[in-house]
């Protein structure tokens, strides 16, 4: 018998490579860029990671100027489908329109339900 308490699970997708039409430069929005995505969703409700994956793919089909717009759209879709307590979305752009010596650059969004 388990002691009284709440069970909270975190469903995640890690290292998903996507081709997204996202960028400040018109070529990036036309041709797209490769990003690597990590998504975590913590909820008391059941979150199907296959449905989470499909949601990511649907959102990635749109065109964005900024990675933050992509993340906001993904967050809004997650909030509509599940009732999460916590969402983390990390997007790393692997291809840059300028010379660089780093693996990638990106943005991490963390959303937490207010208590």
LOVEXZA-901272 format. One record per residue: residue number from 1; residue in three letters; x, y, z of N, C-alpha, C in turn. Coordinates in pm, 1 decimal, always signed. Layout:
LOVEXZA-901272
+------+------+----------+----------+----------+----------+----------+----------+----------+----------+----------+
: resi : resn :      n.x :      n.y :      n.z :     ca.x :     ca.y :     ca.z :      c.x :      c.y :      c.z :
+------+------+----------+----------+----------+----------+----------+----------+----------+----------+----------+
:  NUM :  ALA :        X :        Y :        Z :        X :        Y :        Z :        X :        Y :        Z :
...
+------+------+----------+----------+----------+----------+----------+----------+----------+----------+----------+
END
This chain:
LOVEXZA-901272
+------+------+----------+----------+----------+----------+----------+----------+----------+----------+----------+
: resi : resn :      n.x :      n.y :      n.z :     ca.x :     ca.y :     ca.z :      c.x :      c.y :      c.z :
+------+------+----------+----------+----------+----------+----------+----------+----------+----------+----------+
:    1 :  UNK :    +82.8 :   -117.9 :     +0.0 :     +0.0 :     +0.0 :     +0.0 :    +87.7 :   +125.0 :     +0.0 :
:    2 :  UNK :    +57.1 :   +216.6 :    -93.7 :   +134.1 :   +340.4 :   -103.6 :    +88.9 :   +441.6 :     +0.3 :
:    3 :  UNK :   +182.5 :   +519.1 :    +54.3 :   +143.6 :   +628.2 :   +143.1 :    +64.4 :   +733.1 :    +63.8 :
:    4 :  UNK :    -16.4 :   +812.7 :   +135.3 :    -94.6 :   +916.3 :    +67.6 :     -1.4 :  +1018.0 :     +4.7 :
:    5 :  UNK :    -41.5 :  +1064.6 :   -111.2 :    +37.8 :  +1163.9 :   -182.8 :     -8.9 :  +1174.8 :   -326.0 :
:    6 :  UNK :    +51.6 :  +1263.9 :   -397.2 :    +18.3 :  +1283.5 :   -538.1 :   +127.5 :  +1222.3 :   -624.1 :
:    7 :  UNK :    +85.2 :  +1162.8 :   -733.5 :   +180.3 :  +1113.2 :   -832.5 :   +188.2 :  +1216.4 :   -943.2 :
:    8 :  UNK :   +307.8 :  +1258.0 :   -973.0 :   +329.9 :  +1351.0 :  -1083.5 :   +433.0 :  +1287.7 :  -1174.2 :
:    9 :  UNK :   +400.3 :  +1278.0 :  -1299.8 :   +493.6 :  +1220.1 :  -1396.1 :   +539.2 :  +1328.2 :  -1493.6 :
:   10 :  UNK :   +661.4 :  +1313.0 :  -1538.8 :   +713.7 :  +1400.9 :  -1642.0 :   +736.0 :  +1318.0 :  -1767.1 :
:   11 :  UNK :   +664.8 :  +1354.3 :  -1872.1 :   +681.2 :  +1289.9 :  -2002.4 :   +776.5 :  +1378.5 :  -2081.4 :
:   12 :  UNK :   +869.8 :  +1317.8 :  -2151.8 :   +963.8 :  +1400.2 :  -2226.2 :  +1000.3 :  +1339.7 :  -2360.6 :
:   13 :  UNK :  +1039.4 :  +1427.8 :  -2449.4 :  +1100.6 :  +1392.4 :  -2577.7 :  +1234.5 :  +1464.6 :  -2576.6 :
:   14 :  UNK :  +1338.9 :  +1392.4 :  -2608.0 :  +1472.1 :  +1449.3 :  -2596.9 :  +1549.2 :  +1432.2 :  -2727.1 :
:   15 :  UNK :  +1611.6 :  +1540.6 :  -2771.6 :  +1698.9 :  +1534.0 :  -2887.9 :  +1628.0 :  +1514.2 :  -3021.0 :
:   16 :  UNK :  +1504.0 :  +1560.2 :  -3030.6 :  +1427.8 :  +1546.9 :  -3155.6 :  +1482.1 :  +1645.9 :  -3258.5 :
:   17 :  UNK :  +1525.0 :  +1594.2 :  -3372.7 :  +1575.2 :  +1681.2 :  -3480.2 :  +1457.9 :  +1718.3 :  -3571.0 :
:   18 :  UNK :  +1443.0 :  +1847.8 :  -3594.2 :  +1334.1 :  +1900.5 :  -3677.1 :  +1388.5 :  +1997.7 :  -3779.3 :
:   19 :  UNK :  +1320.6 :  +2007.0 :  -3890.6 :  +1349.2 :  +2108.7 :  -3990.9 :  +1235.5 :  +2209.9 :  -3981.9 :
:   20 :  UNK :  +1267.9 :  +2330.9 :  -3937.6 :  +1165.9 :  +2432.9 :  -3912.1 :  +1196.5 :  +2557.3 :  -3994.2 :
:   21 :  UNK :  +1092.7 :  +2613.2 :  -4053.8 :  +1107.0 :  +2740.3 :  -4126.4 :  +1102.3 :  +2851.7 :  -4023.8 :
:   22 :  UNK :  +1221.1 :  +2886.2 :  -3973.4 :  +1232.5 :  +2980.4 :  -3862.4 :  +1359.5 :  +3061.4 :  -3876.8 :
:   23 :  UNK :  +1346.7 :  +3192.9 :  -3874.5 :  +1465.7 :  +3276.1 :  -3877.8 :  +1435.5 :  +3419.6 :  -3912.3 :
:   24 :  UNK :  +1526.3 :  +3504.8 :  -3874.2 :  +1515.1 :  +3647.3 :  -3903.3 :  +1536.9 :  +3671.7 :  -4053.1 :
:   25 :  UNK :  +1626.5 :  +3593.4 :  -4112.1 :  +1657.1 :  +3610.5 :  -4253.7 :  +1553.5 :  +3538.6 :  -4340.0 :
:   26 :  UNK :  +1512.3 :  +3600.9 :  -4451.3 :  +1411.3 :  +3539.6 :  -4538.4 :  +1450.2 :  +3399.0 :  -4585.8 :
:   27 :  UNK :  +1580.4 :  +3375.4 :  -4609.6 :  +1624.4 :  +3243.5 :  -4655.7 :  +1593.9 :  +3135.5 :  -4550.9 :
:   28 :  UNK :  +1609.5 :  +3171.1 :  -4423.7 :  +1582.5 :  +3075.0 :  -4316.5 :  +1434.2 :  +3039.1 :  -4312.1 :
:   29 :  UNK :  +1349.2 :  +3140.0 :  -4332.0 :  +1204.6 :  +3114.5 :  -4329.7 :  +1160.2 :  +3040.0 :  -4454.9 :
:   30 :  UNK :  +1233.2 :  +3057.2 :  -4565.2 :  +1197.5 :  +2989.3 :  -4690.1 :  +1253.1 :  +2846.1 :  -4692.1 :
:   31 :  UNK :  +1381.7 :  +2831.2 :  -4663.9 :  +1448.6 :  +2701.3 :  -4673.3 :  +1440.2 :  +2620.6 :  -4544.1 :
:   32 :  UNK :  +1431.1 :  +2689.7 :  -4430.9 :  +1425.5 :  +2622.8 :  -4302.2 :  +1562.9 :  +2601.9 :  -4242.4 :
:   33 :  UNK :  +1563.5 :  +2569.9 :  -4114.3 :  +1685.7 :  +2542.1 :  -4039.5 :  +1664.1 :  +2414.7 :  -3958.8 :
:   34 :  UNK :  +1773.9 :  +2351.1 :  -3922.4 :  +1763.5 :  +2232.2 :  -3839.1 :  +1771.2 :  +2274.1 :  -3692.5 :
:   35 :  UNK :  +1677.5 :  +2222.9 :  -3612.8 :  +1683.3 :  +2246.6 :  -3469.5 :  +1677.9 :  +2112.6 :  -3396.4 :
:   36 :  UNK :  +1729.3 :  +2114.3 :  -3275.8 :  +1718.5 :  +1998.8 :  -3186.4 :  +1630.2 :  +2042.5 :  -3070.4 :
:   37 :  UNK :  +1531.0 :  +1960.7 :  -3040.6 :  +1428.2 :  +2000.0 :  -2944.9 :  +1419.1 :  +1900.7 :  -2829.4 :
:   38 :  UNK :  +1410.8 :  +1955.1 :  -2707.6 :  +1377.2 :  +1878.2 :  -2588.2 :  +1247.9 :  +1936.7 :  -2533.0 :
:   39 :  UNK :  +1152.0 :  +1850.9 :  -2498.3 :  +1025.1 :  +1894.7 :  -2441.2 :   +995.4 :  +1808.2 :  -2319.3 :
:   40 :  UNK :   +959.0 :  +1872.8 :  -2208.5 :   +916.1 :  +1802.0 :  -2087.2 :   +779.8 :  +1855.1 :  -2046.6 :
:   41 :  UNK :   +689.8 :  +1766.2 :  -2009.6 :   +557.3 :  +1804.6 :  -1962.0 :   +529.9 :  +1726.6 :  -1834.1 :
:   42 :  UNK :   +510.6 :  +1798.7 :  -1721.8 :   +476.2 :  +1735.9 :  -1593.8 :   +330.3 :  +1763.0 :  -1564.3 :
:   43 :  UNK :   +258.4 :  +1655.9 :  -1531.2 :   +115.3 :  +1668.9 :  -1508.1 :    +66.0 :  +1553.4 :  -1421.9 :
:   44 :  UNK :    -42.6 :  +1576.8 :  -1350.4 :   -109.2 :  +1468.4 :  -1278.1 :   -193.0 :  +1385.6 :  -1375.1 :
:   45 :  UNK :   -224.5 :  +1445.3 :  -1492.0 :   -300.9 :  +1376.1 :  -1595.2 :   -206.3 :  +1293.9 :  -1682.7 :
:   46 :  UNK :   -263.0 :  +1197.6 :  -1753.9 :   -186.5 :  +1115.8 :  -1847.0 :   -149.2 :  +1199.2 :  -1969.5 :
:   47 :  UNK :    -21.9 :  +1202.2 :  -2003.1 :    +27.2 :  +1269.3 :  -2123.3 :    +88.0 :  +1161.9 :  -2211.8 :
:   48 :  UNK :    +29.8 :  +1143.0 :  -2328.0 :    +77.3 :  +1042.5 :  -2423.4 :   +193.1 :  +1102.5 :  -2503.4 :
:   49 :  UNK :   +311.4 :  +1044.7 :  -2491.8 :   +425.3 :  +1105.1 :  -2561.9 :   +414.7 :  +1093.2 :  -2712.4 :
:   50 :  UNK :   +337.4 :   +998.4 :  -2762.6 :   +315.5 :   +991.5 :  -2907.4 :   +230.1 :  +1110.6 :  -2953.1 :
:   51 :  UNK :   +129.8 :  +1145.3 :  -2874.4 :    +47.3 :  +1263.0 :  -2904.3 :   +130.0 :  +1391.1 :  -2887.6 :
:   52 :  UNK :   +217.9 :  +1394.0 :  -2789.6 :   +307.9 :  +1507.6 :  -2772.3 :   +396.7 :  +1522.7 :  -2895.6 :
:   53 :  UNK :   +449.1 :  +1411.9 :  -2944.1 :   +531.9 :  +1412.1 :  -3065.6 :   +453.5 :  +1466.7 :  -3185.6 :
:   54 :  UNK :   +329.6 :  +1419.1 :  -3203.5 :   +245.5 :  +1468.2 :  -3314.4 :   +218.5 :  +1618.4 :  -3301.5 :
:   55 :  UNK :   +198.6 :  +1663.9 :  -3179.3 :   +175.8 :  +1806.5 :  -3155.0 :   +298.5 :  +1887.5 :  -3195.5 :
:   56 :  UNK :   +416.2 :  +1839.9 :  -3157.9 :   +540.8 :  +1908.0 :  -3197.2 :   +550.5 :  +1915.6 :  -3349.4 :
:   57 :  UNK :   +523.5 :  +1805.0 :  -3417.8 :   +533.1 :  +1803.5 :  -3564.2 :   +434.6 :  +1900.8 :  -3628.1 :
:   58 :  UNK :   +311.2 :  +1905.0 :  -3578.0 :   +211.0 :  +1998.6 :  -3631.8 :   +256.8 :  +2142.8 :  -3616.0 :
:   59 :  UNK :   +304.4 :  +2177.0 :  -3498.1 :   +348.1 :  +2314.1 :  -3470.7 :   +470.6 :  +2349.9 :  -3554.5 :
:   60 :  UNK :   +556.9 :  +2252.1 :  -3580.6 :   +679.7 :  +2279.1 :  -3656.3 :   +653.9 :  +2302.6 :  -3805.3 :
:   61 :  UNK :   +534.4 :  +2275.4 :  -3852.3 :   +503.1 :  +2295.7 :  -3994.7 :   +476.8 :  +2442.1 :  -4029.2 :
:   62 :  UNK :   +454.2 :  +2526.1 :  -3929.5 :   +428.6 :  +2668.1 :  -3954.7 :   +559.9 :  +2742.6 :  -3972.3 :
:   63 :  UNK :   +552.5 :  +2867.9 :  -4014.3 :   +670.0 :  +2951.2 :  -4036.5 :   +680.9 :  +3054.2 :  -3925.1 :
:   64 :  UNK :   +802.8 :  +3074.1 :  -3875.7 :   +826.7 :  +3164.2 :  -3763.0 :   +946.9 :  +3253.9 :  -3791.4 :
:   65 :  UNK :   +944.5 :  +3373.9 :  -3735.8 :  +1060.3 :  +3462.2 :  -3742.8 :  +1156.7 :  +3430.2 :  -3629.5 :
:   66 :  UNK :  +1100.9 :  +3400.9 :  -3512.0 :  +1183.5 :  +3376.0 :  -3394.2 :  +1152.2 :  +3239.1 :  -3334.8 :
:   67 :  UNK :  +1253.2 :  +3176.4 :  -3279.4 :  +1235.6 :  +3048.0 :  -3211.2 :  +1136.4 :  +3063.8 :  -3095.4 :
:   68 :  UNK :  +1135.4 :  +3180.6 :  -3033.2 :  +1042.7 :  +3205.7 :  -2922.8 :   +897.4 :  +3193.5 :  -2968.3 :
:   69 :  UNK :   +867.9 :  +3235.3 :  -3091.2 :   +731.1 :  +3221.5 :  -3145.6 :   +694.5 :  +3073.9 :  -3159.7 :
:   70 :  UNK :   +788.2 :  +2994.8 :  -3208.3 :   +767.8 :  +2850.9 :  -3220.3 :   +739.4 :  +2790.9 :  -3082.7 :
:   71 :  UNK :   +821.0 :  +2827.4 :  -2983.8 :   +803.1 :  +2774.2 :  -2848.8 :   +669.8 :  +2817.3 :  -2788.3 :
:   72 :  UNK :   +632.7 :  +2944.1 :  -2806.8 :   +504.7 :  +2993.1 :  -2753.6 :   +387.3 :  +2916.9 :  -2814.1 :
:   73 :  UNK :   +393.3 :  +2892.1 :  -2944.3 :   +287.5 :  +2817.6 :  -3011.7 :   +280.8 :  +2674.3 :  -2959.3 :
:   74 :  UNK :   +396.4 :  +2612.1 :  -2942.4 :   +400.5 :  +2475.9 :  -2888.4 :   +346.8 :  +2473.9 :  -2745.2 :
:   75 :  UNK :   +389.2 :  +2569.0 :  -2662.5 :   +340.1 :  +2577.6 :  -2524.9 :   +188.1 :  +2591.0 :  -2521.9 :
:   76 :  UNK :   +133.0 :  +2679.6 :  -2602.5 :    -12.4 :  +2700.1 :  -2605.3 :    -86.2 :  +2572.8 :  -2644.8 :
:   77 :  UNK :    -32.3 :  +2498.0 :  -2739.9 :    -93.3 :  +2370.5 :  -2779.6 :    -87.4 :  +2268.5 :  -2666.1 :
:   78 :  UNK :    +23.9 :  +2263.9 :  -2596.0 :    +38.5 :  +2171.9 :  -2482.6 :    -60.0 :  +2208.2 :  -2371.8 :
:   79 :  UNK :    -71.9 :  +2338.2 :  -2343.2 :   -163.1 :  +2383.2 :  -2237.5 :   -308.6 :  +2350.1 :  -2271.2 :
:   80 :  UNK :   -343.9 :  +2356.0 :  -2399.3 :   -481.0 :  +2324.1 :  -2441.9 :   -511.2 :  +2174.9 :  -2430.4 :
:   81 :  UNK :   -411.8 :  +2089.6 :  -2462.0 :   -435.6 :  +1944.6 :  -2468.2 :   -427.3 :  +1876.8 :  -2332.2 :
:   82 :  UNK :   -340.2 :  +1926.3 :  -2245.3 :   -319.6 :  +1864.0 :  -2115.6 :   -330.7 :  +1973.5 :  -2010.2 :
:   83 :  UNK :   -329.4 :  +1936.2 :  -1888.7 :   -336.1 :  +2031.8 :  -1778.6 :   -204.5 :  +2025.0 :  -1701.4 :
:   84 :  UNK :    -96.2 :  +2072.8 :  -1762.7 :    +33.8 :  +2052.8 :  -1700.8 :    +58.9 :  +2146.4 :  -1582.6 :
:   85 :  UNK :   +147.8 :  +2103.1 :  -1496.6 :   +197.4 :  +2187.1 :  -1388.0 :   +328.4 :  +2254.2 :  -1429.0 :
:   86 :  UNK :   +397.4 :  +2190.2 :  -1524.6 :   +529.6 :  +2237.0 :  -1563.9 :   +555.2 :  +2196.4 :  -1708.4 :
:   87 :  UNK :   +612.8 :  +2288.7 :  -1786.3 :   +653.8 :  +2259.4 :  -1924.0 :   +791.1 :  +2321.7 :  -1945.6 :
:   88 :  UNK :   +879.2 :  +2244.6 :  -2005.1 :  +1010.9 :  +2296.3 :  -2044.2 :  +1031.2 :  +2263.9 :  -2190.7 :
:   89 :  UNK :  +1066.8 :  +2365.5 :  -2268.5 :  +1093.9 :  +2348.3 :  -2411.3 :  +1231.3 :  +2409.0 :  -2438.8 :
:   90 :  UNK :  +1322.6 :  +2326.8 :  -2484.1 :  +1457.1 :  +2374.4 :  -2518.9 :  +1476.8 :  +2353.9 :  -2668.1 :
:   91 :  UNK :  +1502.7 :  +2462.6 :  -2738.6 :  +1521.9 :  +2460.0 :  -2883.9 :  +1662.1 :  +2508.0 :  -2916.3 :
:   92 :  UNK :  +1739.2 :  +2423.8 :  -2984.4 :  +1875.4 :  +2460.0 :  -3023.4 :  +1882.8 :  +2463.7 :  -3174.5 :
:   93 :  UNK :  +1916.6 :  +2579.1 :  -3229.3 :  +1935.3 :  +2594.0 :  -3373.1 :  +2072.9 :  +2538.0 :  -3407.0 :
:   94 :  UNK :  +2075.5 :  +2437.2 :  -3494.3 :  +2201.3 :  +2371.6 :  -3528.7 :  +2268.2 :  +2431.9 :  -3651.5 :
:   95 :  UNK :  +2192.9 :  +2504.8 :  -3731.0 :  +2250.2 :  +2570.0 :  -3848.5 :  +2227.5 :  +2719.7 :  -3835.9 :
:   96 :  UNK :  +2334.0 :  +2793.6 :  -3858.2 :  +2329.7 :  +2938.8 :  -3844.0 :  +2359.3 :  +3005.8 :  -3977.5 :
:   97 :  UNK :  +2301.6 :  +3123.4 :  -3998.2 :  +2326.5 :  +3193.6 :  -4124.7 :  +2455.6 :  +3275.0 :  -4122.3 :
:   98 :  UNK :  +2541.8 :  +3249.0 :  -4024.9 :  +2668.6 :  +3320.6 :  -4015.6 :  +2777.1 :  +3225.3 :  -3967.2 :
:   99 :  UNK :  +2900.9 :  +3260.8 :  -3992.9 :  +3014.4 :  +3178.3 :  -3951.7 :  +3017.7 :  +3170.2 :  -3800.0 :
:  100 :  UNK :  +3037.2 :  +3049.5 :  -3747.0 :  +3043.9 :  +3033.8 :  -3602.0 :  +3132.0 :  +2914.9 :  -3567.5 :
:  101 :  UNK :  +3170.1 :  +2908.5 :  -3442.1 :  +3251.6 :  +2796.4 :  -3396.5 :  +3184.1 :  +2724.4 :  -3279.5 :
:  102 :  UNK :  +3051.8 :  +2728.9 :  -3275.2 :  +2980.9 :  +2659.5 :  -3168.5 :  +2883.5 :  +2558.7 :  -3225.8 :
:  103 :  UNK :  +2842.6 :  +2464.5 :  -3142.2 :  +2754.0 :  +2355.0 :  -3184.0 :  +2614.4 :  +2404.9 :  -3219.3 :
:  104 :  UNK :  +2564.9 :  +2500.3 :  -3143.6 :  +2431.1 :  +2552.2 :  -3167.1 :  +2401.7 :  +2666.0 :  -3073.1 :
:  105 :  UNK :  +2290.6 :  +2732.2 :  -3097.9 :  +2244.3 :  +2841.0 :  -3012.0 :  +2093.6 :  +2827.4 :  -3002.0 :
:  106 :  UNK :  +2038.9 :  +2864.8 :  -2890.0 :  +1895.5 :  +2845.2 :  -2878.1 :  +1833.7 :  +2915.2 :  -2760.4 :
:  107 :  UNK :  +1713.3 :  +2869.4 :  -2729.5 :  +1632.5 :  +2930.8 :  -2625.3 :  +1566.9 :  +2819.5 :  -2544.2 :
:  108 :  UNK :  +1561.2 :  +2839.8 :  -2413.5 :  +1489.7 :  +2746.7 :  -2327.4 :  +1373.1 :  +2820.9 :  -2263.6 :
:  109 :  UNK :  +1254.2 :  +2765.0 :  -2278.9 :  +1132.7 :  +2819.6 :  -2219.0 :  +1094.7 :  +2729.0 :  -2102.6 :
:  110 :  UNK :  +1066.4 :  +2789.2 :  -1988.1 :  +1017.5 :  +2714.8 :  -1872.8 :   +888.2 :  +2780.5 :  -1827.7 :
:  111 :  UNK :   +781.5 :  +2700.9 :  -1823.1 :   +651.4 :  +2748.0 :  -1777.3 :   +610.0 :  +2664.6 :  -1656.5 :
:  112 :  UNK :   +562.8 :  +2732.5 :  -1552.0 :   +518.8 :  +2662.3 :  -1433.0 :   +386.3 :  +2721.7 :  -1385.7 :
:  113 :  UNK :   +292.9 :  +2634.8 :  -1354.3 :   +162.3 :  +2679.4 :  -1305.2 :   +179.9 :  +2753.2 :  -1173.2 :
:  114 :  UNK :   +114.1 :  +2869.2 :  -1161.3 :   +118.4 :  +2943.8 :  -1036.2 :    +35.5 :  +2871.3 :   -931.8 :
:  115 :  UNK :    +83.2 :  +2872.7 :   -810.3 :    +12.6 :  +2802.2 :   -702.5 :    -63.5 :  +2896.8 :   -615.7 :
+------+------+----------+----------+----------+----------+----------+----------+----------+----------+----------+
END
